[in-house]
Amino acid sequence: MHLVNLRRTPLVEVTDRGIRTSDREYEFDAIVYATGFDAMTGALTNVDIRGRGGASLKAAWSAGPRTYLGIGSAGFPNLFMITGPGSPSVLSNMVVSIEQHVDWVVDAIGHLGHRGLRTIEPTLEAQDAWVDHVNLIADSTLYPRANSWYMGANVPGKPRVFMPYAGGVGEYRRKCDEIAALGYEGFALST
C-alpha cells in the first residue's frame, strides 16, 4: 500500500500497470479512488438554486448554511431539503431521518393544499433562532473542536461551521411535530 500526496506530486495518468505521478510510476493490482466530498452542503450549493429576487443559495450560505430545522431556508420558498444542514442527518440512522423528513414535507404540502395555500418558507427569525440553537447544542460537544468534515474542514475555503443538529433524533422529531401541530410555526405560508 502506498499513500501519495497528489498535491505535492500530481497525478499525470493511469497506466496499464498503475498510476504515474509527476514524480514516478506506482504499480498496482488495484486502485481505490477516494475523491473526497463536500458533506451536507455540496449537493445543494453545486446546483444553481435561486430563491426570491433571484437570490443564490450558494451566496446566502457563503458564511455557512442557514436553515430552519434543516428542512428550509429563508428566502427560498417551497425549497425542501431532506436531511439538510441543521437536522440530525449524518448523526442519525439516515434512512429513518430521511423517512421522517419526507413524511413531514408531505404533511406540510398537504396542509398547504387543504388551505388553498401555495408557498411555505421559514421566517428569518425562526431560522436565526434555529441556527443559534444548533450552535448552542454543538458547542456543548467536542464536534466543533475537530477539523472534520462535520465542520467542512475537508473542503478548502469552506466556512468552518458545525452543520448537523446534535440534540438527538427524538428531540428533533418532537420539535418538528410541535411546529407542524402549531400550523407550521416559524414558516410563512401564503397563496
Secondary structure by P-SEA (a helix, b strand, c coil): cccccccccccccccccccccccccccccbbbbbcccccccaaaaaccccccccccccccccccccccccccccccccccccccccccccccaaaaaaaaaaaaaaaaaaaaaaaccccccccaaaaaaaaaaaaaaaaaccccccccccccccccccccccccccccaaaaaaaaaaaaaaccccccccc
